[in-house]
Amino acid sequence: MPKLTFHSLTPDRWSDFELLFGKNGACGGCWCMAWRLSRKEFSQNKGEGNKRAMKKIVQTKTPPGLLAYHGKAPVGWIALAPRETFVRLEGSRVLAPIDDEPVWSVICFFVRKDYRKQGMTVELLKAAARFAKKNKAKILEGYPYELKKELPAPFVWIGIASAFRKAGFEEVARRSETRPIMRLAL
């Protein structure tokens, strides 16, 4: 893994986010809005609408995630925020809250193609833990896939359980064979 630096996605780094995500908004016009909107809103906004919505979020007080840089090039992304930020989590039976503890959630990764399969997700998770702790979070939670076979990168945008384990997360619940709920105490 090359030496990386991590920076909050703030308005002055928006062009780096655009560069990393490319013209398709990472995957199919998502722009990291899939968990932030209802299914209907997400589908209606796909592409430019999602991009505008994310840009508006970036202009708020708490950045919606972190960019990883190798030198000056943006090469990775992790989205995290307080759980209640993510509308789609609220309707999930599999990912429903396990207790009343306030948590921050990790909901998305995007890694530039030439930086994949090098441990970037683990490094992004470690940086996310530092960021969440700095923002007074006590628990960081993720909802990765427990893979039975390797999948193409666009299908594992929520992360894989093995990377979460390597970053120190522990499984705290599993309501589905392939979707553990994992936590890291900060």
C-alpha positions as CSV (number, residue, x, y, z in Angstrom):
1,M,0.0,0.0,0.0
2,P,1.5,3.4,-1.0
3,K,1.7,6.2,1.6
4,L,-1.7,7.8,1.8
5,T,-3.1,11.0,3.3
6,F,-6.8,11.5,4.2
7,H,-8.9,14.6,4.1
8,S,-12.5,15.4,4.8
9,L,-14.7,16.0,1.8
10,T,-15.2,19.8,2.1
11,P,-16.3,22.3,-0.6
12,D,-12.7,23.0,-1.5
13,R,-12.1,19.3,-2.3
14,W,-15.3,18.9,-4.4
15,S,-13.3,18.8,-7.7
16,D,-11.2,15.9,-6.3
17,F,-14.4,14.0,-5.5
18,E,-15.7,14.6,-9.0
19,L,-12.3,13.5,-10.4
20,L,-12.4,10.3,-8.4
21,F,-16.0,9.4,-9.1
22,G,-15.8,10.3,-12.8
23,K,-18.6,11.2,-15.1
24,N,-20.8,8.2,-14.0
25,G,-20.7,9.2,-10.3
26,A,-18.7,6.2,-9.2
27,C,-21.3,3.6,-10.3
28,G,-24.5,4.3,-12.2
29,G,-25.0,7.9,-11.2
30,C,-24.9,7.1,-7.5
31,W,-22.7,9.9,-6.2
32,C,-22.8,8.2,-2.8
33,M,-26.5,9.0,-2.4
34,A,-28.0,5.4,-2.3
35,W,-28.3,5.2,1.5
36,R,-29.1,8.9,1.9
37,L,-32.4,8.9,-0.1
38,S,-35.4,6.6,-0.4
39,R,-35.3,4.2,-3.3
40,K,-37.8,6.3,-5.2
41,E,-35.9,9.6,-4.7
42,F,-32.6,7.9,-5.5
43,S,-33.9,6.5,-8.8
44,Q,-35.5,9.9,-9.7
45,N,-32.2,11.7,-9.0
46,K,-29.8,9.2,-10.6
47,G,-26.9,11.0,-12.2
48,E,-26.9,14.8,-12.1
49,G,-29.7,15.0,-9.4
50,N,-27.6,12.8,-7.1
51,K,-24.5,14.8,-7.8
52,R,-26.3,18.1,-6.9
53,A,-27.7,16.5,-3.7
54,M,-24.2,15.3,-2.6
55,K,-22.7,18.7,-3.4
56,K,-25.3,20.3,-1.1
57,I,-24.4,17.9,1.7
58,V,-20.7,18.7,1.2
59,Q,-21.6,22.3,2.0
60,T,-22.9,21.4,5.5
61,K,-21.0,21.6,8.7
62,T,-20.0,17.9,9.0
63,P,-18.3,16.4,6.0
64,P,-20.0,13.3,4.6
65,G,-16.8,11.3,4.3
66,L,-13.1,11.1,3.6
67,L,-11.0,11.1,0.5
68,A,-7.7,9.1,0.4
69,Y,-4.8,10.7,-1.6
70,H,-1.7,9.2,-3.0
71,G,0.4,12.3,-3.4
72,K,-2.1,14.9,-4.8
73,A,-4.3,12.3,-6.5
74,P,-7.6,11.3,-5.0
75,V,-7.6,7.5,-5.0
76,G,-10.2,6.4,-2.5
77,W,-13.5,7.4,-0.7
78,I,-15.3,6.3,2.4
79,A,-18.7,7.7,3.5
80,L,-19.6,7.9,7.1
81,A,-21.9,9.9,9.3
82,P,-24.4,9.4,12.2
83,R,-26.7,6.5,11.4
84,E,-29.8,8.7,11.3
85,T,-28.3,10.4,8.2
86,F,-28.9,7.3,6.1
87,V,-32.7,7.1,5.4
88,R,-32.4,3.6,3.8
89,L,-30.9,2.1,6.9
90,E,-34.1,2.9,8.8
91,G,-36.3,0.7,6.7
92,S,-34.0,-2.3,6.7
93,R,-35.0,-5.4,8.8
94,V,-31.5,-7.0,8.3
95,L,-29.6,-3.8,9.3
96,A,-32.1,-2.5,11.9
97,P,-30.4,-1.0,15.0
98,I,-29.3,-3.7,17.5
99,D,-29.6,-1.4,20.5
100,D,-30.2,2.2,21.5
101,E,-26.5,3.2,21.4
102,P,-25.8,6.2,19.1
103,V,-23.6,5.1,16.3
104,W,-21.9,6.4,13.2
105,S,-22.3,4.3,10.1
106,V,-19.9,3.5,7.3
107,I,-22.0,3.0,4.2
108,C,-19.9,3.3,1.1
109,F,-16.4,2.9,-0.4
110,F,-15.0,3.8,-3.8
111,V,-11.5,3.0,-4.7
112,R,-9.8,4.0,-8.0
113,K,-9.4,0.9,-10.1
114,D,-5.6,0.8,-10.0
115,Y,-5.6,1.0,-6.2
116,R,-7.9,-1.9,-5.6
117,K,-6.9,-5.2,-3.8
118,Q,-4.0,-3.5,-2.0
119,G,-5.6,-2.9,1.4
120,M,-7.1,0.5,0.7
121,T,-10.4,-0.3,2.4
122,V,-8.7,-1.2,5.6
123,E,-6.8,2.1,5.5
124,L,-10.0,4.0,4.8
125,L,-11.7,2.3,7.8
126,K,-8.8,3.3,10.1
127,A,-9.0,6.9,8.9
128,A,-12.8,6.8,9.3
129,A,-12.4,5.7,12.9
130,R,-10.1,8.6,13.7
131,F,-12.5,11.0,12.0
132,A,-15.5,9.7,13.8
133,K,-13.7,9.8,17.2
134,K,-12.6,13.4,16.5
135,N,-16.3,14.2,15.9
136,K,-17.2,12.7,19.3
137,A,-18.6,9.4,18.0
138,K,-18.3,6.5,20.5
139,I,-19.2,3.6,18.1
140,L,-18.5,3.2,14.4
141,E,-20.7,0.6,12.6
142,G,-20.6,-1.0,9.2
143,Y,-22.7,-3.4,7.2
144,P,-20.3,-5.2,4.9
145,Y,-20.8,-8.3,2.8
146,E,-19.5,-11.7,4.0
147,L,-18.4,-13.0,0.7
148,K,-18.8,-16.6,-0.3
149,K,-17.1,-15.9,-3.6
150,E,-15.2,-12.9,-5.1
151,L,-17.4,-10.3,-6.7
152,P,-16.5,-7.4,-9.0
153,A,-15.6,-4.2,-7.1
154,P,-18.8,-2.3,-8.1
155,F,-20.9,-4.9,-6.2
156,V,-19.0,-4.6,-2.9
157,W,-19.3,-0.8,-2.4
158,I,-20.4,-1.4,1.2
159,G,-17.2,-3.2,1.9
160,I,-16.3,-6.8,2.8
161,A,-16.3,-8.2,6.3
162,S,-12.6,-9.4,6.2
163,A,-11.5,-5.7,5.7
164,F,-13.6,-4.6,8.6
165,R,-12.0,-7.3,10.8
166,K,-8.5,-6.3,9.7
167,A,-9.4,-2.7,10.8
168,G,-10.4,-3.9,14.3
169,F,-14.2,-4.2,13.9
170,E,-16.1,-7.0,15.6
171,E,-19.3,-8.7,14.5
172,V,-22.1,-7.8,16.9
173,A,-25.2,-9.1,15.0
174,R,-26.1,-11.1,11.9
175,R,-29.7,-11.4,10.6
176,S,-28.6,-12.6,7.2
177,E,-26.0,-15.1,6.2
178,T,-24.1,-12.6,4.1
179,R,-24.6,-9.3,6.0
180,P,-23.0,-9.0,9.5
181,I,-23.3,-5.8,11.5
182,M,-19.8,-4.9,12.7
183,R,-18.7,-2.4,15.2
184,L,-15.6,-0.6,16.5
185,A,-15.6,1.1,19.9
186,L,-13.8,4.4,19.6
